[in-house]
Amino acid sequence: MSVIRQLAESLELLSEPKPAPQPPAPVTPAQPAANDSTTPEDEQQDSTPPRHTLTAATASPEWRQARDLYINHLMGCRACHASTSRYCATGADLRQQYTITPMERTP
């Protein structure tokens, strides 16, 4: 036997292929008790609260208008620096209006 063949066998490169492992048997769900009137669907619906994420797309039109006025002013005004909270008189007024305008629509 050659040295290379012995090395390959020791590394199990030439050994017989091992059979693939069998997947585990599927687990059947447990049956609910006879006196249990709730179903898994009812439990899932009751336990998860509805999600509502506020984004600019779902914000009130007033908030979007205040945001747009503020941002458009910042882009053109050389005296306003939002990163340091330094604004001109108009920029300060627009920032205050943007801050106090509610994002949610009021019923």
N, C-alpha and C positions, 0 to 999 in steps of 0.2 A: 504494500500500500504506500502511496506517495505521501510525502510530507504535506502537500497542499490538500490532499483529500482528508487526511487526518485532522488538519486545522479546520477545514470546512465542516466536518462532522462534529468537531468539538464546539463549533459555533452554531451548530444545528442548521447549517445552510443546506445540507444535503439530506437531512432527515426527512422522513415521511411527513407530508403536510398534515397538520392537525385539523380535525374537523371543526367547522365554525360553531361557535357556541349557539345553542338554541335560545330563542327569545323566551322570556318568562311567560307563563300562561296568563291570559287575561284574567283580571280579578273582577268578579261579578259584584255589583253594588249590593249592599245589604238591603234587605226589604224593610220598609218602615213598619213600626209596630202597628198592630191592629187599631189601637186607640189613638194613634197619632193622626191628627186631621190636617197637618201642614205638609206640603210637598216641598221638595228642594227648590222649585221655582219660586214659591212663596217666600221662602227664607232668603233667597238671593235678592229678590226685589225689595224686601223690607230692610235688609241690612246695608244696602248701598244708597247713600244719599244722592240726589241728582247733582250733576256737575254743571257749573256755569262759570265760564272763564270770561273775564272782561278783557276785551282787546279793542283796538281802535276801530275795528270793523263792527263791533257790537256796541260801541259807545254812543252817547247821545249826540245829536247834531250840534248842540251848543258847545259841548266839550271839544268836538272835532274842529269847530270854527275857532274857538279860543286857542287851541293847539296850533292850527295853521297860521293864524295871525302872529302868534308868538315866534314860531320857528321861522317864518318868512322875514320877520323883523330881524331876528338874530343873524340870519344869513347875509343881510345887507348892511347892518349897522356895524361900523368900525369901533364904536365906543362900548358895545356890549360884549362881555366875556362871561358866558354862562358857567364855564368851569370854575371861575373864581367868584361867582355870584356878583359880578359887577355889571350894572346896567345903566343905560341912559334913562332919562325920565320916562320916555315912551316905553322903553323896554321893561322898566320896573312895573309900569302900569299893566302892560300885557302879561308879564309873568304873574302878577297878583291875580289878574282875571283868570288866567289859565289854572292857577293853583286852587282857586275857590270854586271853579265850575265843576259840578259833580259829573263823574264819568257815567254813572248809571242813569237810565231814564226814570224819571219819577212818574208814577201812575196818575 
